[in-house]
Amino acid sequence: MLMDDHLRRMAEEFGDKTAFTVIDVGSITFAEWDGAANAMARAMLAGGLPPGGRVGIHLPPENALRWLISYAAAHRAGGVAVPMNPRLAPTEVGHVLAHSGASVVVAAGDLVGQDLKVAGDGVLMVVDAGVSGTEPSAAGHGVRVVGWDDITAGERGALSVPHDENDLADILYTSGTTGRPKGVAVRHSNASMIGDIAPSWSGEGWLHASPLFTFAGIALVYTPMKLGLQVLYLPKFDATRWLEVVEAEHPTAAFLVPAMAHLLLDHPRFNEVDLTSIGMCSIGSAPLAPYVVERLQEKMPDAMVSNNYGMTEAGSAYCIMPQGEAVKRPGSVGQIAPPAIVAIVDEQGNPVPADEVGEVRMQMPGKQREYFGDPEATAETWKDGWLVTGDLGKLDTDGYLYIVGRSKDVIIRGGNNVHATDVEHVLVQHEAVAEVAVVGAPHPVLGEDVVAFVVRHPGADVDGDTLRVFALEQLADYKVPRQYLFVDELPRNATGKVIKPELRARLAAAN
């Protein structure tokens, strides 16, 4: 099944139903979405988009409806969507466009001029998707610039361009917490977490706030409609607005990243808002302190609340948590969903016993992904059919997976291994601590020492000595940080993950 097939079927059977609502911006029906994608696909083909041509989508989050149309249009034209982070620097944009070989770029606002400046010879067309519908910007380098109204004004009837399930569908550039982002090649055959399914419609809501260009955001495009749900999308997460939307719309499902979950728990209205309409609350992108899952479960007693695990490179390999199990198994991210397989191995690649920490490797038989145009990186990341995740974890005797951190986040202090997430999960439970990130710092005697970057709650007053005493009550002494640096915020990438290399760089600069 091709990625955009289900949209076509939903437009045929439930065309007048609202498919996607951008909170405080607007909404779109399935028929409008499908028709505009057909018109845009025809216009891109007429403008020179070759078979399998790449379409860069470089739009700010408030342009989510036009983002959706552009994404579907790329597939409808037999092309490849290249979602792009609107916060990238111009040099990074130039790298993505050149590396992907983009022929068309869809942009808005200041991003139009920026993309024109860095567009290489391969870019034939830039679509100005500005919400205001202003006149197209002046072209540069001979690139044709087309306005949104022009490119979506044509024939909206069904369009069929030959392509099959083995063709590229997307190139997703990773968030890049450790270096230059790599492009993950996604094919129609390994794109969907839910396969071919009969169209259905309940009208219930799926509340989401992650950027569409991320792995979590991409899943939002076609997955909710397969479950018969409409999307309620917050283009920028705000805890107050999120709670208001739940009160007004009573969504059935919600997705959060850990940073969002912490902001909700700290909100003064969290305890009074009724969250019982939510039957599935998935939290992803980073490890989460068990107490956060427990508090959310208390507010959603009938919901499946879980800290799920997945990654762009793994594709449709992900974990699921049966209802109620998250609280019974603190720290677990669930069981791997068949047909995917997970294994925990030692440094030599040999399986380790249950409950022993090792490196997490994953396999999706027949649906392995690769890095686009980078065979060396592919060979380093996929070995003998297994995805080398770089994460450390363990499996219990029932097959539940626990993620304890990244392999690079293991701090070796005086010969003892310290997993940063273990320390973070303890410190964040202090009433004065809003967020914390733990890293290793060079030490002349111990090799490495443990350092905590701490964000305090507004108005809270706590010092390092107090936090050290607090941590000693729950952790072995060698795990407890001796240095505490208080900061206003932690550096994060677009998916909400803390950029620890930046914190290590701050330490190095200070010393």
Backbone torsions as a table, in degrees:
resi	resn	phi	psi	omega
1	MET	NA	129.8	177.7
2	LEU	-76.5	152.3	-171.2
3	MET	-56.8	-38.6	-174.5
4	ASP	-89.9	1.3	-177.1
5	ASP	-60.6	-41.8	-175.4
6	HIS	-67.9	-32.5	175.7
7	LEU	-60.4	-43.7	178.9
8	ARG	-59.7	-43.9	-178.8
9	ARG	-67.8	-37.7	177.2
10	MET	-66.0	-37.3	178.6
11	ALA	-65.1	-35.3	179.8
12	GLU	-71.1	-39.5	-172.9
13	GLU	-99.8	-28.4	-176.9
14	PHE	-135.0	42.1	-172.8
15	GLY	-57.1	-32.6	-176.5
16	ASP	-88.9	1.0	-179.7
17	LYS	-83.8	145.5	179.3
18	THR	-73.7	119.1	-177.5
19	ALA	-87.7	-38.4	-168.9
20	PHE	-150.8	126.2	176.4
21	THR	-119.2	125.4	172.8
22	VAL	-95.0	113.5	-173.6
23	ILE	-55.7	129.3	178.1
24	ASP	69.0	11.2	178.9
25	VAL	-123.4	-57.6	-177.9
26	GLY	166.6	-175.0	-177.6
27	SER	-144.0	171.0	-179.4
28	ILE	-145.0	141.3	175.6
29	THR	-87.9	168.4	177.9
30	PHE	-63.2	-39.4	-179.7
31	ALA	-65.5	-42.4	179.1
32	GLU	-64.3	-43.5	-179.9
33	TRP	-62.0	-50.0	-178.0
34	ASP	-64.1	-44.7	-178.1
35	GLY	-65.7	-44.2	179.0
36	ALA	-64.2	-37.0	178.0
37	ALA	-64.8	-39.4	177.5
38	ASN	-62.5	-45.6	-179.1
39	ALA	-63.8	-43.4	-179.3
40	MET	-66.2	-39.2	178.6
41	ALA	-61.7	-44.0	178.4
42	ARG	-60.5	-42.4	-178.2
43	ALA	-67.0	-38.1	179.0
44	MET	-68.1	-39.0	177.5
45	LEU	-64.3	-42.6	178.6
46	ALA	-65.5	-27.3	-180.0
47	GLY	-85.0	0.9	174.5
48	GLY	111.3	7.3	177.5
49	LEU	-62.7	118.6	-177.2
50	PRO	-79.1	168.0	174.2
51	PRO	-56.3	128.0	-177.2
52	GLY	73.9	12.8	-179.0
53	GLY	-64.5	147.6	-177.9
54	ARG	-89.6	139.1	179.6
55	VAL	-121.3	106.2	176.5
56	GLY	-75.3	132.4	178.6
57	ILE	-116.4	108.3	-170.3
58	HIS	-125.8	73.0	-172.5
59	LEU	-124.8	144.1	175.3
60	PRO	-69.9	159.6	-173.0
61	PRO	-60.6	-29.8	179.2
62	GLU	-68.9	-13.5	176.0
63	ASN	-92.9	28.1	-172.7
64	ALA	-58.8	-36.8	-178.6
65	LEU	-65.6	-40.8	177.6
66	ARG	-74.2	-27.2	173.0
67	TRP	-60.7	-48.0	-179.1
68	LEU	-59.5	-45.1	-179.8
69	ILE	-62.9	-43.8	-179.8
70	SER	-63.2	-40.7	-179.3
71	TYR	-63.5	-48.0	178.8
72	ALA	-66.8	-36.3	-179.8
73	ALA	-64.0	-38.1	178.0
74	ALA	-59.8	-44.2	178.7
75	HIS	-69.3	-40.1	-177.6
76	ARG	-63.6	-29.0	-179.6
77	ALA	-87.4	4.2	-177.1
78	GLY	76.6	19.3	-178.0
79	GLY	-102.2	-167.8	-175.6
80	VAL	-125.5	125.1	178.9
81	ALA	-81.9	137.6	177.6
82	VAL	-125.0	86.0	178.4
83	PRO	-64.9	140.3	-175.0
84	MET	-130.9	138.5	178.0
85	ASN	-69.6	120.5	-178.9
86	PRO	-68.1	-8.0	180.0
87	ARG	-96.3	3.4	178.7
88	LEU	-64.0	147.0	173.7
89	ALA	-73.0	155.7	-178.7
90	PRO	-52.6	-39.6	179.4
91	THR	-65.0	-35.5	178.4
92	GLU	-69.4	-38.8	176.6
93	VAL	-61.5	-44.8	178.6
94	GLY	-59.4	-39.3	178.0
95	HIS	-63.1	-46.3	-178.3
96	VAL	-63.1	-44.8	-179.5
97	LEU	-63.4	-43.8	-178.5
98	ALA	-70.4	-43.9	-177.1
99	HIS	-65.8	-40.1	-179.4
100	SER	-78.5	-23.9	-176.4
101	GLY	75.3	40.3	-175.8
102	ALA	-62.5	137.3	175.2
103	SER	-100.1	-31.7	-178.4
104	VAL	-129.9	143.0	175.1
105	VAL	-129.2	131.7	175.5
106	VAL	-106.9	120.7	-175.7
107	ALA	-141.3	172.7	179.1
108	ALA	-149.9	154.9	176.6
109	GLY	61.0	-138.2	-178.6
110	ASP	-64.9	-21.2	-178.6
111	LEU	-67.1	-24.9	179.1
112	VAL	-62.6	-52.4	179.5
113	GLY	-63.0	-39.2	179.0
114	GLN	-61.8	-44.4	-178.0
115	ASP	-67.7	-35.5	177.5
116	LEU	-63.7	-36.4	-178.6
117	LYS	-68.0	-34.2	-175.5
118	VAL	-102.0	-1.5	-178.8
119	ALA	-64.3	131.3	177.0
120	GLY	-87.6	-172.5	-177.7
121	ASP	-63.8	-23.1	-176.6
122	GLY	-76.1	-19.0	-178.8
123	VAL	-80.3	118.3	-178.2
124	LEU	-95.3	-30.8	-171.4
125	MET	-146.2	138.1	170.3
126	VAL	-117.7	125.1	178.7
127	VAL	-96.2	122.8	177.1
128	ASP	-87.0	104.9	-176.2
129	ALA	-101.6	28.9	178.9
130	GLY	-54.0	135.3	-177.2
131	VAL	-59.5	-34.3	-176.1
132	SER	-72.8	-13.6	179.9
133	GLY	71.1	30.8	-179.1
134	THR	-69.4	170.2	179.1
135	GLU	-63.5	145.6	179.5
136	PRO	-56.6	146.7	178.6
137	SER	-70.4	162.1	178.0
138	ALA	-66.4	135.6	-177.3
139	ALA	-76.2	158.1	175.6
140	GLY	-136.0	154.4	178.7
141	HIS	57.5	24.7	179.7
142	GLY	75.1	11.5	-179.6
143	VAL	-78.8	133.7	177.8
144	ARG	-77.9	131.8	177.7
145	VAL	-111.2	128.4	-176.3
146	VAL	-122.7	137.6	176.9
147	GLY	-77.9	156.2	-177.4
148	TRP	-60.2	-45.7	-177.9
149	ASP	-61.1	-36.1	179.8
150	ASP	-69.1	-41.4	-173.6
151	ILE	-78.9	-14.4	179.3
152	THR	-112.7	12.3	-174.5
153	ALA	-92.7	-5.6	-173.8
154	GLY	-84.8	-160.9	-177.7
155	GLU	-59.1	128.8	-175.8
156	ARG	-106.5	2.9	179.2
157	GLY	-67.0	171.0	-176.5
158	ALA	-54.7	141.1	-179.7
159	LEU	-128.0	135.5	179.8
160	SER	-131.1	112.8	176.1
161	VAL	-113.1	127.7	-176.3
162	PRO	-59.4	121.9	168.7
163	HIS	-162.7	159.8	-175.4
164	ASP	-130.1	-179.6	-171.7
165	GLU	-66.3	-18.7	178.8
166	ASN	-88.1	-5.5	178.3
167	ASP	-74.9	153.6	174.0
168	LEU	-63.2	140.8	174.9
169	ALA	-111.6	-44.8	-178.0
170	ASP	-138.9	157.2	162.0
171	ILE	-122.8	110.4	-176.2
172	LEU	-102.7	118.5	-179.4
173	TYR	-86.4	126.8	-175.0
174	THR	-65.6	162.3	-172.2
175	SER	-69.9	-21.1	171.9
176	GLY	69.4	54.8	175.3
177	THR	-79.6	-14.8	-175.2
178	THR	-121.6	1.1	-178.7
179	GLY	165.0	-166.0	-178.9
180	ARG	-61.5	131.9	180.0
181	PRO	-58.9	144.4	175.6
182	LYS	-108.4	150.7	179.7
183	GLY	-91.7	117.3	177.5
184	VAL	-87.5	122.8	179.9
185	ALA	-80.4	121.5	-179.9
186	VAL	-113.3	124.8	178.4
187	ARG	-102.7	157.4	179.6
188	HIS	-54.7	-32.9	-176.2
189	SER	-73.7	-21.0	-178.0
190	ASN	-123.9	24.0	-174.8
191	ALA	-91.0	-37.3	-167.3
192	SER	-95.3	137.9	172.7
193	MET	-80.9	-20.8	176.1
194	ILE	-123.9	124.7	-176.4
195	GLY	-80.3	-155.1	-178.7
196	ASP	-61.4	129.3	-176.5
197	ILE	-150.6	147.3	-179.1
198	ALA	-67.1	136.8	179.1
199	PRO	-59.2	140.5	177.2
200	SER	-147.7	167.2	-178.7
201	TRP	-152.9	124.8	175.6
202	SER	-112.8	-25.5	-177.5
203	GLY	81.8	-2.5	178.9
204	GLU	-73.0	160.0	-169.7
205	GLY	-101.7	150.8	173.0
206	TRP	-120.2	110.2	-175.9
207	LEU	-91.7	129.0	-171.7
208	HIS	-147.5	150.6	179.8
209	ALA	-143.5	9.8	179.5
210	SER	-81.5	148.1	179.0
211	PRO	-57.2	140.4	-176.4
212	LEU	-66.7	-23.6	-177.3
213	PHE	-80.3	-5.6	179.6
214	THR	-88.1	169.1	177.7
215	PHE	-57.7	-44.8	179.1
216	ALA	-66.1	-36.6	-179.7
217	GLY	-70.5	-40.4	179.3
218	ILE	-59.1	-38.9	179.7
219	ALA	-61.7	-22.6	-178.0
220	LEU	-73.3	-20.7	-171.9
221	VAL	-69.9	-54.9	-174.7
222	TYR	-108.9	-16.1	-175.5
223	THR	-70.4	-50.8	-177.6
224	PRO	-56.6	-38.9	-178.6
225	MET	-64.2	-29.9	177.7
226	LYS	-69.7	-20.1	177.0
227	LEU	-96.9	5.5	179.9
228	GLY	76.2	21.6	-175.5
229	LEU	-109.1	151.4	171.4
230	GLN	-98.0	150.9	-178.2
231	VAL	-92.9	134.0	170.7
232	LEU	-112.4	107.3	-169.2
233	TYR	-112.6	124.4	172.7
234	LEU	-94.5	111.9	-177.1
235	PRO	-64.1	-24.0	174.6
236	LYS	-140.4	123.5	-176.1
237	PHE	-65.9	132.8	174.9
238	ASP	-143.4	121.1	-173.7
239	ALA	-59.9	-40.9	179.3
240	THR	-62.0	-47.5	-178.8
241	ARG	-66.8	-36.8	178.9
242	TRP	-60.1	-46.2	179.8
243	LEU	-65.7	-37.1	178.1
244	GLU	-64.4	-40.6	179.4
245	VAL	-64.5	-41.3	177.9
246	VAL	-61.3	-42.8	179.4
247	GLU	-62.6	-39.5	-175.0
248	ALA	-84.1	-37.4	-170.3
249	GLU	-106.2	-17.7	179.5
250	HIS	50.6	59.0	-178.0
251	PRO	-65.3	154.5	178.2
252	THR	-86.7	-31.8	-175.6
253	ALA	-132.7	154.0	177.8
254	ALA	-149.5	145.6	174.5
255	PHE	-122.2	135.2	178.8
256	LEU	-133.3	157.5	165.0
257	VAL	-104.2	160.5	-175.2
258	PRO	-52.2	-39.5	-179.9
259	ALA	-60.9	-38.6	177.6
260	MET	-65.7	-42.8	-179.3
261	ALA	-59.4	-43.0	179.0
262	HIS	-63.6	-41.0	179.5
263	LEU	-64.1	-36.8	177.9
264	LEU	-66.8	-45.7	-179.0
265	LEU	-62.6	-30.7	-179.2
266	ASP	-85.4	-8.2	-176.2
267	HIS	-70.9	138.2	-177.7
268	PRO	-62.1	-20.7	-179.1
269	ARG	-99.5	2.5	-175.2
270	PHE	-57.1	-43.0	-175.6
271	ASN	-71.1	-24.0	-175.7
272	GLU	-93.5	-19.9	-177.5
273	VAL	-79.1	135.8	179.7
274	ASP	-81.0	114.7	-179.8
275	LEU	-108.1	12.8	-171.5
276	THR	-72.6	-9.6	176.2
277	SER	-70.3	-23.4	-175.1
278	ILE	-76.8	119.0	179.2
279	GLY	-99.4	-15.6	177.7
280	MET	-142.9	118.5	177.3
281	CYS	-123.1	105.1	-179.0
282	SER	-100.3	135.2	178.5
283	ILE	-122.3	126.9	-174.9
284	GLY	-145.1	176.9	174.6
285	SER	95.2	-19.2	180.0
286	ALA	-162.8	156.8	175.8
287	PRO	-58.6	151.3	-174.8
288	LEU	-131.5	137.9	177.9
289	ALA	-61.5	133.1	-177.2
290	PRO	-54.1	-33.7	-176.7
291	TYR	-64.9	-26.8	178.6
292	VAL	-67.4	-44.3	176.7
293	VAL	-59.9	-42.3	-178.4
294	GLU	-63.1	-42.4	-179.7
295	ARG	-67.3	-40.1	177.7
296	LEU	-65.4	-39.5	179.1
297	GLN	-62.8	-36.8	176.8
298	GLU	-61.6	-37.4	-179.5
299	LYS	-79.6	-19.9	-179.7
300	MET	-128.0	69.3	-170.6
301	PRO	-60.7	-26.2	-177.9
302	ASP	-101.5	6.3	-174.9
303	ALA	-93.4	158.6	168.4
304	MET	-90.8	102.6	-179.0
305	VAL	-106.5	124.7	-177.4
306	SER	-154.1	150.5	172.1
307	ASN	-93.7	95.1	-172.5
308	ASN	-80.3	165.6	-177.0
309	TYR	-131.2	130.0	176.2
310	GLY	-170.2	170.3	179.2
311	MET	-157.0	157.7	-177.1
312	THR	-55.1	-44.2	-177.9
313	GLU	-65.5	-27.6	-177.8
314	ALA	-82.2	-19.6	178.4
315	GLY	63.2	-124.3	-174.9
316	SER	-83.0	11.7	171.1
317	ALA	-88.2	119.8	-177.5
318	TYR	-155.1	171.5	-178.0
319	CYS	-105.5	151.5	175.7
320	ILE	-127.8	147.9	-178.3
321	MET	-122.6	112.6	176.9
322	PRO	-57.9	150.5	-177.3
323	GLN	-56.4	131.2	176.9
324	GLY	88.7	-17.5	-175.9
325	GLU	-74.5	-27.1	-177.4
326	ALA	-60.1	-39.5	-179.8
327	VAL	-74.4	-34.3	179.9
328	LYS	-71.5	-25.7	-177.0
329	ARG	-124.7	74.1	-175.9
330	PRO	-55.4	129.6	178.2
331	GLY	92.6	-11.7	-179.2
332	SER	-78.2	148.6	175.9
333	VAL	-106.0	6.0	174.6
334	GLY	107.0	-168.4	178.8
335	GLN	-103.8	145.0	179.4
336	ILE	-65.9	136.4	-178.2
337	ALA	-80.9	124.4	177.0
338	PRO	-58.7	150.6	5.6
339	PRO	-87.4	11.5	179.8
340	ALA	-66.7	156.1	-179.3
341	ILE	-130.5	143.0	175.6
342	VAL	-125.7	143.8	178.0
343	ALA	-137.6	149.1	175.9
344	ILE	-113.2	124.0	-174.2
345	VAL	-127.9	160.8	176.5
346	ASP	-88.5	-171.2	-175.5
347	GLU	-65.3	-20.9	178.2
348	GLN	-92.9	1.4	-179.9
349	GLY	85.0	13.5	179.9
350	ASN	-93.2	141.4	179.2
351	PRO	-59.9	143.7	177.8
352	VAL	-108.2	158.9	-179.5
353	PRO	-65.4	164.8	176.3
354	ALA	-57.4	142.7	177.8
355	ASP	71.9	8.0	175.5
356	GLU	-104.0	135.5	-176.5
357	VAL	-76.6	136.5	175.4
358	GLY	-156.9	-169.2	178.9
359	GLU	-83.6	138.1	179.8
360	VAL	-84.3	127.2	172.9
361	ARG	-124.0	143.9	-176.5
362	MET	-128.9	154.2	179.2
363	GLN	-143.1	135.2	175.9
364	MET	-122.6	92.5	-174.0
365	PRO	-52.4	125.3	177.5
366	GLY	78.6	-3.1	-175.9
367	LYS	-131.8	31.6	-179.8
368	GLN	-66.4	137.8	175.1
369	ARG	-94.2	176.5	177.0
370	GLU	-151.9	168.1	175.1
371	TYR	-85.9	132.3	-177.5
372	PHE	-67.9	124.7	175.4
373	GLY	62.9	24.9	-177.4
374	ASP	-142.9	73.7	-177.1
375	PRO	-62.6	-31.2	-179.9
376	GLU	-67.2	-45.8	178.3
377	ALA	-65.7	-35.7	177.7
378	THR	-62.0	-44.7	-178.9
379	ALA	-64.5	-31.4	179.0
380	GLU	-75.3	-29.8	-173.0
381	THR	-95.8	-31.3	177.7
382	TRP	-115.2	112.2	-177.4
383	LYS	-120.5	121.7	179.0
384	ASP	54.7	37.4	177.8
385	GLY	85.2	-1.6	-179.1
386	TRP	-106.7	137.7	173.5
387	LEU	-81.7	119.2	177.1
388	VAL	-85.3	101.2	-168.8
389	THR	-75.5	-27.4	-173.0
390	GLY	80.9	-0.5	177.6
391	ASP	-93.5	149.4	174.2
392	LEU	-103.5	138.2	-178.8
393	GLY	-163.7	-173.7	177.9
394	LYS	-150.0	157.9	174.5
395	LEU	-113.8	133.3	175.0
396	ASP	-84.1	-179.0	-174.9
397	THR	-66.7	-17.5	178.3
398	ASP	-97.1	4.9	177.9
399	GLY	84.4	16.1	176.3
400	TYR	-85.8	135.8	-175.8
401	LEU	-94.6	139.3	175.6
402	TYR	-124.0	127.4	176.9
403	ILE	-100.6	123.1	-177.0
404	VAL	-106.5	-3.8	176.0
405	GLY	143.4	-177.8	176.3
406	ARG	-86.2	151.0	178.6
407	SER	-59.0	-33.4	179.0
408	LYS	-77.0	-9.0	178.9
409	ASP	-93.2	3.3	175.5
410	VAL	-79.5	121.7	-179.9
411	ILE	-100.6	122.7	-179.5
412	ILE	-99.7	99.6	-174.1
413	ARG	-107.0	109.2	179.1
414	GLY	59.1	33.7	-179.9
415	GLY	86.9	-4.5	178.9
416	ASN	-101.6	134.1	177.5
417	ASN	-81.1	126.9	176.9
418	VAL	-118.6	119.8	176.7
419	HIS	-87.9	119.7	-174.3
420	ALA	-55.3	-38.6	-176.8
421	THR	-65.7	-32.6	177.4
422	ASP	-59.5	-43.1	-178.7
423	VAL	-70.2	-43.0	-179.4
424	GLU	-61.2	-42.0	-177.6
425	HIS	-64.7	-27.2	177.1
426	VAL	-79.7	-51.0	-174.8
427	LEU	-62.0	-35.3	-176.5
428	VAL	-69.6	-12.4	178.0
429	GLN	-80.9	-9.5	176.0
430	HIS	-68.9	137.8	-173.2
431	GLU	-61.4	-21.7	-178.6
432	ALA	-91.9	-8.7	-173.0
433	VAL	-98.8	124.1	176.5
434	ALA	-89.4	-45.6	-179.8
435	GLU	-147.2	156.4	176.9
436	VAL	-151.9	144.3	174.6
437	ALA	-133.3	131.8	-176.2
438	VAL	-112.5	132.7	179.0
439	VAL	-136.0	167.4	175.9
440	GLY	-97.4	146.2	177.4
441	ALA	-127.5	141.1	179.5
442	PRO	-55.8	140.8	179.0
443	HIS	-137.3	132.2	-173.4
444	PRO	-64.6	-24.4	-177.7
445	VAL	-107.2	-47.2	-174.7
446	LEU	-84.3	-10.9	-173.9
447	GLY	89.8	-59.2	174.2
448	GLU	-140.0	150.9	172.2
449	ASP	-121.3	164.8	-174.9
450	VAL	-100.0	125.6	-177.9
451	VAL	-123.8	136.7	179.3
452	ALA	-115.0	126.1	169.1
453	PHE	-94.0	123.2	-170.9
454	VAL	-122.0	133.4	170.7
455	VAL	-107.0	119.5	179.9
456	ARG	-85.4	152.3	171.3
457	HIS	-62.4	148.1	178.4
458	PRO	-54.1	128.6	178.6
459	GLY	83.3	-9.2	-178.8
460	ALA	-79.0	149.1	-179.5
461	ASP	-130.9	111.9	178.1
462	VAL	-147.9	145.9	-180.0
463	ASP	-116.3	175.5	-176.7
464	GLY	-64.3	-37.2	179.9
465	ASP	-62.0	-41.2	179.5
466	THR	-64.3	-42.8	-179.7
467	LEU	-68.0	-34.0	178.6
468	ARG	-65.4	-43.9	177.4
469	VAL	-61.7	-42.0	179.1
470	PHE	-60.8	-44.9	-177.6
471	ALA	-68.9	-35.5	-179.3
472	LEU	-63.5	-20.5	178.5
473	GLU	-74.0	-18.2	-174.2
474	GLN	-126.3	-10.2	-175.6
475	LEU	-128.7	153.7	171.2
476	ALA	-60.9	148.0	-172.5
477	ASP	-60.9	-31.4	-178.7
478	TYR	-71.8	-14.8	178.7
479	LYS	-88.9	-16.0	-171.8
480	VAL	-81.5	127.2	178.6
481	PRO	-60.9	144.1	173.8
482	ARG	-103.5	-12.3	179.2
483	GLN	-124.0	131.0	-179.7
484	TYR	-126.2	122.8	178.9
485	LEU	-112.6	121.9	-176.5
486	PHE	-95.3	125.6	-175.1
487	VAL	-129.7	160.6	180.0
488	ASP	-75.2	-33.0	179.4
489	GLU	-158.7	161.4	177.5
490	LEU	-98.5	141.3	177.7
491	PRO	-70.2	132.2	-177.8
492	ARG	-133.0	153.3	172.3
493	ASN	-90.9	-174.2	-173.4
494	ALA	-65.5	-24.0	-179.4
495	THR	-89.6	1.4	178.3
496	GLY	92.5	0.9	179.8
497	LYS	-78.9	140.6	177.1
498	VAL	-71.6	133.9	179.9
499	ILE	-89.1	87.8	-174.9
500	LYS	-67.4	-32.4	175.6
501	PRO	-56.1	-32.2	178.2
502	GLU	-68.1	-37.1	177.6
503	LEU	-67.4	-40.6	177.6
504	ARG	-63.8	-36.9	178.7
505	ALA	-65.2	-36.5	177.1
506	ARG	-62.7	-42.1	179.6
507	LEU	-63.7	-43.6	-178.8
508	ALA	-63.1	-40.9	-179.9
509	ALA	-66.6	-35.6	-178.6
510	ALA	-70.5	-26.1	-178.8
511	ASN	-98.3	NA	NA
